[in-house]
Amino acid sequence: MRQSVGALEAAGALVSGRFRHPAALAAVRDDAPAAGLPRLHARAARLLHRAEAPARVVAERLADAGDADGPWARSVLREAARQLLAEDRADLAAEYLGLIADALRGDALRAEALLELADAEWRISPALTRRHLPELADALRTGRLGAGLGTRAARHLSWHGRPVETAERVRRPAGTDTGEAHAAARPAGVPGGRLALAPPPLSRRRPPPAGNGRDRAGRPGAPFPDGGPPEPGTEVLLKALTGTACEETAAHAEHILETLALDGRTLEPLCSALLALVCQERCDSAARWSARLLRQAAARPHTSGWQALFAAVSAEISLRRGALADAEAQARTAVDRITLEGWGGHAGAPLSTLITALTAMGRPAEAAELLRGPAPDAFLSSLFGPSYLYARGRHHAATGGFRAALGDFLACGARLTAWGVDAPGHLLWRAEAAGACLALGDLARARALVDEQLARNRLGMSRARGVTLRLLASVSDVRLRPAILDEAVGVLTHCGDRYELARALADLAAAQGAAGLRERARATARLAVSTARECRADPRLLRTVAPGDGGAGPALTAGPPKSGGEDGTVLSEAERRVASLAANGHTNREISTRLVITVSTVEQHLTRVYLKLGVTGRSQLTPSRLRAGRE
């Protein structure tokens, strides 16, 4: 051998025992007998390991050999996989971790190796992890995974909608009764009080113990008993879902988003913080962070799962701002990135947004296609199951199925209240159920539901309060409706939900028509249609059924704007000052500074100005219309 190497070096083919050109090495490999190559690669790996070569270099030879026999080989492969995951090379990391799992067939440590493989594959596509679920479930049943590893396995299983085999087995003492109704159980996405929005990366480890610091699987020490430090986003999202300490919770969520950089370890805390802001109705802030995180995820390879999560959150944010077309596009992106199969039991996240957006845009047939067939119980029992029921209820209501809609809204509420995650601004199932009761002629029940929802949103300028005020008008005396709806319009204008604003304007037009303010009702109807078209909503689906209006409101079709000055449309002094500044090109913030009022007050004044003058925006605030508003 030494003579052969010396001859090749003398001929210039080798330098310090290595081929000078990759082509020469490839030619030698191609000429070698195929049956003997794996053995040669394995031998090369051992030699490199003894020479203390980098883990990545040794791992390449082990992968070529298809060999992970021995603790040293598995240790090298695991270290190389850890480095690759840090560089977003999840595909190659999964290959190395797969070799470890294959080498441990029949070994008690195989379940732990499969868990690490599933963590890496989830980043590529959650659908890839489904093939490991039977073995992971069996490992949970037989106690072959410790508490921390059991929680990690439960997160994979619960993601794919297998709650009975997962979270319940991890946290329930032996012999506990499991026969209670599924609606009263904790959602599958919250195993042991930890949110399973995404599986974690390879666990952080303790320092190696004395000796060689390796176990039979080649791991550098055992993981923390509880699977690692608590996820910083879990507590903040649970607080947001329960509606506790709103200002403090929002500040905590912002802190998480500001301080954590996106990687496999921080993915779930960041998603949790985003959802917390959404539940707290901080959609403007959530939208900025979501767009930033989605760009960061898209710039990295093998992060389809990450992109799908952020796209789904972005879709929900767009829906709550009334940007229906954006919500549809982002929800479809979330589904396209990892497919509905990959979303598993959490498919309710993108599906609910997509169904609601399509329904509001007047495309019920497309929404019905997504609703085809019964939803599995495991699907409905996930963290996003109530969102799916809520979306299905809104679709039923829009297509005239009010009894089915009421059933879905009440089922949504039953789950939220049983799980203790019924935050005031999360899912407004009471308000929507009240609308269904109104359509069914049950005014007393509708009023009770509205009062219950309103008691949760008495103060502030929240979106939830604006929506509830719209329903409150429908169950109130006809003479009181215009004033209540006028307040709802002001609140929703401030909150920025253009779709809910259009619904409130449509109801206000009907109330004004019932009060005999025909010209004002026509102006309001035009503004409702204009707002609906701006957010791509179908104007025909805006109006709430309300007893006593007698269909007095104008048809929700657009017509040429008419000048104001009739039926009590004279501008107040405050409205005239705001309108004059807006007509001269001042922004809302500039107006608020100049008049020493809040931006919210400016927005409310402008909304009333538009209604009174029959215009749809500040560009139509001409001198003639402003003069008409003085008469």
C-alpha positions, 0 to 999 in steps of 0.5 A: 500500500505504501509503495502504491501511494508513493508511486502515485505521489511521484506521478503527481496524482496524489498530494499528501495522500489525497487526489489532486483533482475530484475527477481522479477520485471519481474515476477511482470510485467508479472503477471500484467493485460496487459491492465493496464500496460501502466497506471502503467508505466505512473504513474511511470513516473510522480512519477519519474519526480516529484522526479527529476529522470534523463530524461533517466529514466523517458523516459523509463517509458514514452516509456513503457506507449506509452504516451507523453501527456503533455508538461512535458512528451514531454520535458523529451522525447526530453531531453532524445533523445538529450542525446541518439543522443550524444551517437549514439543511434539514434534508441532509440532517434527516438522512443522517438521523434516519441512518441512526434510527435504522441502526437501532431497529429492535433497540430500546433507544430506537423510539428516541432516534425516531423522535429526533428524525421526526423533528427534522422531517417536520421542518421539511413537511409535517406530512413526512412524520406520519410514518413514525406515528405508530412507533411513537404512540407505542413507545408512549403506551409502553413507557419507553420515552421519559417525561420530556421525550414523551411530551415531544412525541405527544406534540407530533401525534397531536399535530396529526390529530391523535389526542387519545394516544398522545396528550391524555396518556402523557398527563393522565394518571393510570386508571383515570376515567376517559369516558367524558365528552370530547367537548370537555377535554383539553384541546389536542394542541395543548398536551400537558399545558404546552401548545403543540403548534410545532414540534421542537428541534433536537433538545438542548443537552446537559453537559456530558457526564464523566467518562466518555460522555456518550450513551449507547445511542451516541448522545452527548448526555441526556436531555432535560427531564422536562424536554428543555426550558419552558417555551416562552410563548406558551404562557403568553398565548394561554393568557391571551386565549383566556383573556387575562391581563390584556395589556401585560400579555400584549407587551409580553408577546411583543417582547418575545417577537423583538428578542427571539431570532427565528430558528427551530427552537424559537418557531413555536414561541414566535407563532404563539406570540403572534397568535396572542397579539391576534387574540388581543386584537393587536392586528396591526402589530401582528401583521408587521411581525408576521410579514417579517417572519414569513419573509425570513422563513421564505429566505431559508431552504427546507422550511415549508412547515415554518412558511405554512404556519406564518402564512396561516397566521397572516391569513387570520390577521388579514381576515380580522382586518377585512382584507378578504382577498389577502386572507384567501391568498395567504390561507391557500399559501399555507395549504399549498406549502404542506398540504391539508394532510401535512396540517393534520389535526391543525388543518382548521387553522388555514381552512377556517380562514379560507372558508370564512373569506370565500363565504364573505366574498360571495363564493359559497360553492367553493366554501362548501367544497372545503366543508364536504364530508364530516369533520373527524372528532380528532380534528374538531378537538384540536386547538383550531377545531372551534375556529373551523366550527365558527367558520362553518357556522358563518357559511351556514348562516350566509346560505340560509341554514340558520339552525345548522349555523346556530348548532355550530356556534354553540358547539364552538362555544361549548369547546372554548368554555370547557377548555377555558380559552374563551377570550372576549376577542377570540371567536365571537360565537355568542354574537354570531349565534345571536344573529342566527337566533334572530333569523329563527325568530327567537328574539329572547335568546338572541338578546340574552346572547348579545347581553352576555357578549356585551358584558365581556366587551363593555369598554374600549374600542375593540373589534369585539365590541363593535360587532356586538353593538351591531347585534345589540341594535338588532335586538333593540327598539327600532328607534334606538338602532340608529344611535347604537349602530352609529357607535358601532360604526365609529368603533369598527372604523377605529379598529380597521376591520373593513368587512365588519364596518361594511356590515355595520353600515348596511345595518345602519342604512336599514335602521335609517330607512326604518326611521324615515331618513331616506336620503341619509339611508341611501348615502349610508348604503352607498358607503356600505357597498363601497366599503364592501367592494374595497374588501372584496365582500359581497354586499348582498350578504352584509345585512343582519336580519332584524325584527321591525325594520320591515325591509325599509332600508335601501337596496345595497347597490351602488349609485351616484353620490348625492349631496347632503343637507337633508333629513338631519344631515347638517354637520356639527361644528366639530365635524365641519372643522375635521372635514375642512382639514381633511379636504385640504389634504391633512392626514388624520394624525395631523388633524388630531394634533392640530385640533388636540383630539385623538386619532380615533375621534378624527376617524369617527367624525369623518365617518359621520361626515361621509354618512351625512354628505353621502360621500365615500372618501375625503377626495369627494369633500368638495367645497359645495358638499361642505357648504351643503353640510352647513344648511 
